[in-house]
Amino acid sequence: MRRERILLIISFFTCSFLQGQRFDPFKNTINTAQKIQISKSLWQNYLRTDIDSLKVLAIYIEQVEPASSNAELIYFGKRVLGCYWVRSGEVKLGKTQLKEALAYHRKLGDKANETEELNELGIASFMEGDYSSAKVLFESSLKAGKDSPNPTHYFLAELNLAKVFDKLNMKQKSIAIASQYLRESLKMKKNESASNAYGFLSDLALERKNLPLAKEYLDKSIHCLGQADNVFFRAQALTNMGAYCATIQDFDDATNYFNQALALRIKVNHRKGILESYYNLGSLAYMQNDFKKAENIFILGLERAKSEAFISDQIDFLEMLVEIQKDTKNKDKEIEYYRLYLDLKDENQVKLLKSQEENALLVDFFEVKKSEALQLPVTNQFWTGILIGSGGMLLCLILLNLIFKNKETLLFTKRYDE
């Protein structure tokens, strides 16, 4: 916890001066309900446009009243902070915050917040390369979303789930779920979401060498995006265009699109997106047999992935560096990179197994809590009926309690307090 606070405070002061004015409406209102509403709006905006502002928002929420009795605002702040840590490479810290927020909202039966936090935890597992846990969490989010009052929550995690099935090499299922997500997005007029879905379906079409369909999806993706200011989706659309151009061997345009995407991602410090752009540019150079250029780009990406603790990305970069050494007949470097590759693969496997165990325990924990929560109202209604129904019966019960003081009553009280 101390490490987390130190990291957050340091990063907060590096950018809070420039960003402070954006939070004036949040800071200036004393109405807690309005603060929650504003903070949720800011959270949704910064997830799409400015990750670093999430940490500033989390600090402002905490500074409202560090010892505040307003649990809703406090736990929403934990979610904001969790989202920031996950997207900054501190995935373990982020998952801790998100799980605390989820536990609180799950206890209240708040399906809207539960849906969003399960989706965010799924994203965290996906970024770790733990696709098994990501699948369970996204499916849990969709299940909770069916009971959420938000009309878009029942399909919120569908595209993320489609991406998991793609990683698990279940392509037809991935296409089916992404297509369903696209239909719902269009029906709800969520153009940015539709653009993202079209882009993903374009990638899947490229994998199948269906170039006409891939181009059709790309054109629709750009059309849906329109004049929206979502930098993340614009960068992704440029990346999709680059991938298409690379496939038809239009390398100049592909390089241009990938560089534009990289520039946008650097502008908003989209850490995972920056790594993706380096990988794309390195792969493009590799396709053209420019092994020296490819090696330099992959090394740059590897160093950045190391500094930001994205292990799965380090493995991807090392895998390509091994291939380059094979192609250039550099046996010593090939062995060096291959050893690093195997070490990281082993480390990541241990990490993923631990993560899967933790997520399994999380699911079990919530099932138990859900069962307990369902029992409590019945007990409360019983006692209420006794109190209202008869003063004489109440007196009887009090006398019996004084006489027997049995262990069962004490155990019930203990369970209730927990």
C-alpha positions as CSV (number, residue, x, y, z in Angstrom):
1,M,0.0,0.0,0.0
2,R,2.8,2.4,0.9
3,R,4.5,1.8,-2.5
4,E,1.2,2.4,-4.3
5,R,0.7,5.7,-2.5
6,I,4.2,6.9,-3.2
7,L,4.0,6.1,-6.9
8,L,0.6,7.8,-7.1
9,I,1.6,11.0,-5.3
10,I,4.8,11.4,-7.4
11,S,2.9,10.9,-10.7
12,F,0.1,13.2,-9.5
13,F,2.4,16.2,-9.0
14,T,4.0,15.8,-12.4
15,C,0.8,16.6,-14.2
16,S,-1.8,18.0,-11.8
17,F,-0.9,21.6,-12.5
18,L,-1.6,21.3,-16.2
19,Q,-4.7,19.2,-15.7
20,G,-6.2,20.9,-12.7
21,Q,-8.7,23.1,-14.5
22,R,-10.5,20.1,-16.0
23,F,-11.5,19.1,-12.5
24,D,-13.0,22.5,-11.4
25,P,-16.6,21.3,-11.6
26,F,-15.8,18.3,-9.4
27,K,-13.8,20.4,-6.9
28,N,-16.3,23.3,-6.8
29,T,-19.5,21.3,-5.9
30,I,-20.1,20.3,-2.3
31,N,-23.0,18.0,-3.3
32,T,-21.8,14.4,-3.0
33,A,-24.3,13.0,-5.5
34,Q,-23.1,15.6,-8.0
35,K,-19.4,14.7,-7.3
36,I,-20.2,11.0,-8.0
37,Q,-22.0,11.9,-11.2
38,I,-19.1,14.2,-12.4
39,S,-16.5,11.7,-11.4
40,K,-18.2,8.9,-13.4
41,S,-18.4,11.1,-16.5
42,L,-14.7,12.0,-16.2
43,W,-13.8,8.4,-15.7
44,Q,-15.6,7.3,-18.9
45,N,-14.0,10.2,-20.8
46,Y,-10.4,9.6,-19.6
47,L,-10.6,5.9,-20.2
48,R,-11.0,6.8,-23.9
49,T,-8.9,9.9,-24.2
50,D,-6.3,10.5,-21.4
51,I,-5.2,7.7,-19.1
52,D,-2.9,9.8,-17.0
53,S,-5.8,12.0,-15.9
54,L,-7.3,9.0,-14.2
55,K,-4.7,9.2,-11.5
56,V,-5.4,12.9,-10.9
57,L,-9.1,12.1,-10.7
58,A,-8.4,9.4,-8.1
59,I,-6.4,11.8,-6.0
60,Y,-9.2,14.5,-6.1
61,I,-11.8,11.9,-5.1
62,E,-9.6,10.8,-2.1
63,Q,-9.0,14.4,-1.1
64,V,-12.7,15.2,-0.9
65,E,-12.7,13.6,2.6
66,P,-10.1,10.9,3.2
67,A,-12.1,9.6,6.2
68,S,-15.5,10.3,4.5
69,S,-18.5,8.2,5.4
70,N,-19.5,8.4,1.8
71,A,-18.6,4.8,0.8
72,E,-20.0,5.1,-2.8
73,L,-17.5,7.9,-3.7
74,I,-14.6,6.2,-1.9
75,Y,-15.1,2.9,-3.7
76,F,-15.7,4.5,-7.0
77,G,-12.3,6.2,-6.4
78,K,-10.8,2.8,-6.0
79,R,-12.1,1.7,-9.4
80,V,-10.7,4.8,-11.0
81,L,-7.3,4.2,-9.4
82,G,-7.5,0.5,-10.4
83,C,-8.1,1.4,-14.1
84,Y,-5.2,3.7,-14.0
85,W,-2.8,1.2,-12.5
86,V,-3.8,-1.6,-14.9
87,R,-3.3,0.6,-18.0
88,S,0.0,1.8,-16.5
89,G,1.5,-1.7,-16.3
90,E,1.0,-2.0,-12.5
91,V,-1.6,-4.6,-13.1
92,K,-1.4,-6.3,-9.7
93,L,-2.0,-3.0,-7.9
94,G,-4.9,-2.2,-10.3
95,K,-6.5,-5.6,-9.7
96,T,-6.4,-5.1,-5.9
97,Q,-8.2,-1.8,-6.2
98,L,-10.8,-3.1,-8.6
99,K,-11.5,-6.2,-6.5
100,E,-12.2,-4.0,-3.5
101,A,-14.6,-1.9,-5.5
102,L,-16.2,-5.0,-6.9
103,A,-16.6,-6.5,-3.4
104,Y,-18.4,-3.4,-2.2
105,H,-20.8,-3.1,-5.1
106,R,-21.5,-6.8,-5.2
107,K,-22.4,-6.8,-1.5
108,L,-24.9,-4.0,-2.3
109,G,-26.3,-5.9,-5.3
110,D,-25.3,-2.9,-7.5
111,K,-25.4,-4.7,-10.9
112,A,-24.4,-1.6,-12.9
113,N,-21.1,-1.1,-11.0
114,E,-20.6,-4.8,-10.8
115,T,-20.8,-5.2,-14.6
116,E,-18.3,-2.4,-15.2
117,E,-15.8,-3.7,-12.6
118,L,-15.9,-7.3,-13.8
119,N,-15.2,-6.0,-17.3
120,E,-12.3,-4.0,-16.0
121,L,-10.9,-7.0,-14.2
122,G,-11.3,-9.0,-17.4
123,I,-9.3,-6.3,-19.2
124,A,-6.5,-6.6,-16.6
125,S,-6.3,-10.4,-17.1
126,F,-6.3,-10.0,-20.8
127,M,-3.4,-7.5,-20.6
128,E,-1.5,-10.1,-18.6
129,G,-2.1,-12.7,-21.2
130,D,-4.3,-14.7,-18.8
131,Y,-7.0,-15.4,-21.3
132,S,-8.7,-18.1,-19.2
133,S,-9.4,-15.7,-16.4
134,A,-10.3,-13.0,-18.8
135,K,-12.9,-15.2,-20.4
136,V,-14.5,-16.0,-17.0
137,L,-14.5,-12.3,-15.9
138,F,-16.0,-11.1,-19.2
139,E,-18.7,-13.8,-19.1
140,S,-19.5,-12.8,-15.5
141,S,-19.7,-9.2,-16.6
142,L,-22.2,-10.1,-19.3
143,K,-24.2,-12.1,-16.8
144,A,-24.4,-9.2,-14.3
145,G,-25.2,-6.8,-17.2
146,K,-28.5,-8.6,-17.9
147,D,-29.8,-7.3,-14.5
148,S,-28.2,-3.8,-14.8
149,P,-30.4,-0.8,-15.2
150,N,-28.0,0.5,-17.9
151,P,-29.4,-0.6,-21.3
152,T,-26.0,-1.1,-22.8
153,H,-24.5,-3.3,-20.1
154,Y,-25.9,-6.6,-21.3
155,F,-23.4,-6.4,-24.2
156,L,-20.7,-4.2,-22.7
157,A,-18.1,-7.0,-22.5
158,E,-19.0,-8.8,-25.7
159,L,-16.2,-7.4,-27.9
160,N,-13.6,-8.1,-25.2
161,L,-14.9,-11.6,-24.9
162,A,-14.6,-12.0,-28.7
163,K,-11.0,-10.9,-28.5
164,V,-10.4,-13.6,-25.9
165,F,-11.8,-16.3,-28.1
166,D,-9.6,-15.0,-30.9
167,K,-6.5,-15.4,-28.7
168,L,-7.8,-18.9,-27.8
169,N,-7.9,-19.7,-31.5
170,M,-11.7,-20.1,-31.5
171,K,-12.2,-17.9,-34.6
172,Q,-15.8,-18.7,-35.5
173,K,-17.0,-18.0,-32.0
174,S,-15.0,-14.8,-31.9
175,I,-16.6,-13.6,-35.2
176,A,-20.1,-14.5,-34.0
177,I,-19.7,-12.6,-30.7
178,A,-18.1,-9.6,-32.3
179,S,-20.9,-9.5,-34.9
180,Q,-23.5,-9.6,-32.1
181,Y,-21.7,-6.7,-30.4
182,L,-21.6,-4.8,-33.6
183,R,-25.4,-5.2,-34.1
184,E,-26.2,-4.0,-30.6
185,S,-23.8,-1.1,-30.9
186,L,-25.5,0.0,-34.2
187,K,-28.9,-0.4,-32.7
188,M,-28.0,1.7,-29.7
189,K,-26.2,4.2,-32.0
190,K,-22.9,3.8,-30.2
191,N,-20.8,4.8,-33.1
192,E,-17.4,4.6,-31.5
193,S,-18.1,1.0,-30.3
194,A,-19.4,0.1,-33.7
195,S,-16.2,1.5,-35.3
196,N,-14.1,-0.6,-32.9
197,A,-16.1,-3.7,-33.7
198,Y,-15.7,-3.2,-37.5
199,G,-12.0,-2.8,-37.0
200,F,-11.7,-6.0,-35.1
201,L,-13.8,-7.9,-37.7
202,S,-11.5,-6.4,-40.4
203,D,-8.5,-7.9,-38.6
204,L,-10.2,-11.3,-38.5
205,A,-11.0,-11.0,-42.2
206,L,-7.4,-10.2,-43.0
207,E,-6.3,-13.4,-41.2
208,R,-8.6,-15.3,-43.5
209,K,-7.1,-13.5,-46.5
210,N,-10.5,-12.1,-47.4
211,L,-9.3,-8.7,-48.5
212,P,-12.5,-7.3,-50.0
213,L,-14.4,-8.0,-46.7
214,A,-11.5,-6.6,-44.7
215,K,-11.6,-3.4,-46.7
216,E,-15.4,-3.1,-46.4
217,Y,-15.1,-3.4,-42.7
218,L,-12.3,-0.8,-42.6
219,D,-14.3,1.7,-44.6
220,K,-17.3,1.2,-42.3
221,S,-15.1,1.6,-39.2
222,I,-13.8,5.0,-40.3
223,H,-17.3,6.1,-41.3
224,C,-18.7,5.2,-37.9
225,L,-15.9,7.0,-36.1
226,G,-16.7,10.2,-38.1
227,Q,-15.5,13.3,-36.3
228,A,-15.3,11.8,-32.9
229,D,-12.4,13.0,-30.7
230,N,-11.6,9.5,-29.3
231,V,-7.9,9.4,-29.8
232,F,-7.7,5.7,-28.8
233,F,-10.2,4.6,-31.4
234,R,-8.6,6.9,-34.1
235,A,-5.2,5.3,-33.3
236,Q,-6.8,1.8,-33.6
237,A,-8.5,2.7,-36.9
238,L,-5.1,3.9,-38.3
239,T,-3.5,0.7,-37.1
240,N,-6.2,-1.4,-38.9
241,M,-5.5,0.6,-42.1
242,G,-1.8,-0.1,-41.7
243,A,-2.4,-3.8,-41.3
244,Y,-4.5,-3.9,-44.4
245,C,-1.9,-2.0,-46.4
246,A,0.8,-4.3,-45.1
247,T,-1.2,-7.3,-46.3
248,I,-1.4,-6.0,-49.8
249,Q,2.3,-5.1,-49.6
250,D,1.7,-1.3,-49.8
251,F,4.5,-0.8,-47.3
252,D,4.9,2.9,-47.6
253,D,1.2,3.6,-46.7
254,A,1.4,0.9,-44.0
255,T,4.4,2.7,-42.4
256,N,2.7,6.0,-42.6
257,Y,-0.5,4.7,-40.9
258,F,1.5,2.9,-38.2
259,N,3.5,6.0,-37.5
260,Q,0.4,8.2,-37.2
261,A,-1.1,5.7,-34.8
262,L,2.1,5.7,-32.7
263,A,2.2,9.5,-32.6
264,L,-1.4,9.6,-31.3
265,R,-0.7,7.0,-28.7
266,I,2.4,8.8,-27.5
267,K,0.4,12.0,-27.2
268,V,-2.0,10.4,-24.7
269,N,0.6,8.0,-23.2
270,H,-1.4,4.9,-24.2
271,R,1.3,2.5,-22.9
272,K,-0.1,-0.7,-24.3
273,G,-0.9,0.9,-27.6
274,I,2.6,2.3,-27.9
275,L,4.0,-1.2,-27.5
276,E,1.6,-2.5,-30.2
277,S,2.7,0.2,-32.6
278,Y,6.4,-0.7,-32.0
279,Y,5.6,-4.3,-32.7
280,N,3.7,-3.4,-35.9
281,L,6.5,-1.2,-37.2
282,G,9.1,-3.8,-36.4
283,S,7.1,-6.5,-38.1
284,L,6.7,-4.3,-41.1
285,A,10.5,-3.9,-41.4
286,Y,10.9,-7.6,-40.9
287,M,8.5,-8.3,-43.8
288,Q,10.7,-6.2,-46.0
289,N,13.8,-8.1,-44.9
290,D,15.2,-4.9,-43.3
291,F,16.5,-7.0,-40.3
292,K,18.6,-4.2,-38.8
293,K,15.7,-1.8,-38.6
294,A,13.4,-4.4,-37.3
295,E,15.9,-5.4,-34.6
296,N,16.3,-1.8,-33.4
297,I,12.5,-1.3,-33.2
298,F,11.9,-4.6,-31.4
299,I,14.7,-3.8,-28.9
300,L,13.1,-0.3,-28.3
301,G,9.8,-2.0,-27.7
302,L,11.4,-4.6,-25.4
303,E,13.0,-2.0,-23.2
304,R,9.8,-0.1,-22.9
305,A,7.8,-3.2,-22.1
306,K,10.4,-4.0,-19.4
307,S,10.2,-0.6,-17.9
308,E,6.4,-0.8,-17.7
309,A,6.3,-4.5,-16.6
310,F,4.2,-5.9,-19.5
311,I,5.6,-9.4,-19.5
312,S,3.5,-10.7,-22.4
313,D,4.7,-7.9,-24.7
314,Q,8.3,-8.7,-23.7
315,I,7.8,-12.3,-24.7
316,D,6.4,-11.1,-28.1
317,F,9.4,-8.9,-28.8
318,L,11.9,-11.5,-27.7
319,E,10.2,-14.1,-30.0
320,M,10.8,-11.8,-33.0
321,L,14.3,-11.0,-32.0
322,V,15.1,-14.7,-31.9
323,E,13.7,-15.0,-35.5
324,I,15.8,-12.1,-36.7
325,Q,19.0,-13.7,-35.3
326,K,18.1,-17.0,-37.1
327,D,17.7,-15.1,-40.3
328,T,21.0,-13.2,-39.9
329,K,22.8,-16.4,-38.8
330,N,23.8,-14.8,-35.5
331,K,23.9,-17.9,-33.3
332,D,25.2,-16.3,-30.1
333,K,22.5,-13.6,-30.0
334,E,19.9,-16.1,-31.0
335,I,20.8,-18.3,-27.9
336,E,20.9,-15.2,-25.7
337,Y,17.5,-14.0,-26.7
338,Y,16.1,-17.5,-26.7
339,R,17.2,-18.0,-23.1
340,L,15.5,-14.7,-22.1
341,Y,12.4,-15.8,-24.0
342,L,12.2,-19.1,-22.1
343,D,12.8,-17.6,-18.7
344,L,10.1,-15.0,-19.2
345,K,7.7,-17.7,-20.6
346,D,8.3,-19.8,-17.4
347,E,7.9,-16.7,-15.2
348,N,4.7,-15.7,-16.9
349,Q,3.3,-19.2,-16.7
350,V,3.7,-19.2,-12.9
351,K,2.1,-15.8,-12.7
352,L,-0.8,-16.8,-14.8
353,L,-1.5,-19.9,-12.8
354,K,-1.5,-17.8,-9.6
355,S,-3.8,-15.3,-11.2
356,Q,-6.2,-18.1,-12.3
357,E,-6.3,-19.5,-8.8
358,E,-7.0,-16.0,-7.3
359,N,-9.8,-15.4,-9.8
360,A,-11.3,-18.8,-9.0
361,L,-11.3,-17.9,-5.3
362,L,-12.8,-14.6,-6.1
363,V,-15.7,-16.2,-7.9
364,D,-16.2,-18.7,-5.1
365,F,-16.1,-15.9,-2.5
366,F,-18.8,-14.0,-4.3
367,E,-21.0,-17.0,-4.6
368,V,-20.8,-17.6,-0.8
369,K,-21.5,-13.9,-0.1
370,K,-24.4,-14.0,-2.5
371,S,-25.9,-16.9,-0.6
372,E,-25.4,-15.2,2.7
373,A,-26.9,-12.0,1.5
374,L,-30.0,-13.8,0.3
375,Q,-30.5,-15.3,3.7
376,L,-30.2,-12.1,5.7
377,P,-33.4,-10.3,4.6
378,V,-35.4,-13.4,5.6
379,T,-34.0,-13.3,9.1
380,N,-34.6,-9.6,9.4
381,Q,-38.2,-10.0,8.2
382,F,-38.8,-12.7,10.7
383,W,-37.6,-10.5,13.6
384,T,-39.6,-7.6,12.3
385,G,-42.7,-9.7,12.2
386,I,-42.1,-10.8,15.7
387,L,-41.7,-7.3,17.0
388,I,-44.8,-5.9,15.3
389,G,-47.0,-9.0,15.9
390,S,-47.0,-9.3,19.6
391,G,-45.4,-7.6,22.5
392,G,-46.0,-10.7,24.6
393,M,-44.1,-12.9,22.2
394,L,-41.3,-10.4,22.2
395,L,-41.2,-10.5,26.0
396,C,-41.1,-14.3,25.8
397,L,-38.2,-14.3,23.4
398,I,-36.3,-11.8,25.6
399,L,-36.8,-14.0,28.7
400,L,-35.7,-17.1,26.8
401,N,-32.6,-15.3,25.6
402,L,-31.7,-14.2,29.1
403,I,-32.2,-17.8,30.4
404,F,-30.4,-19.8,27.8
405,K,-27.8,-17.5,26.1
406,N,-27.2,-20.3,23.7
407,K,-24.2,-20.6,21.4
408,E,-26.3,-20.6,18.2
409,T,-27.4,-17.0,18.9
410,L,-23.8,-15.9,19.4
411,L,-22.7,-17.6,16.2
412,F,-25.5,-15.9,14.3
413,T,-24.4,-12.5,15.6
414,K,-20.8,-13.2,14.6
415,R,-21.8,-14.2,11.1
416,Y,-23.9,-11.2,10.7
417,D,-21.1,-8.8,11.8
418,E,-18.7,-10.3,9.3
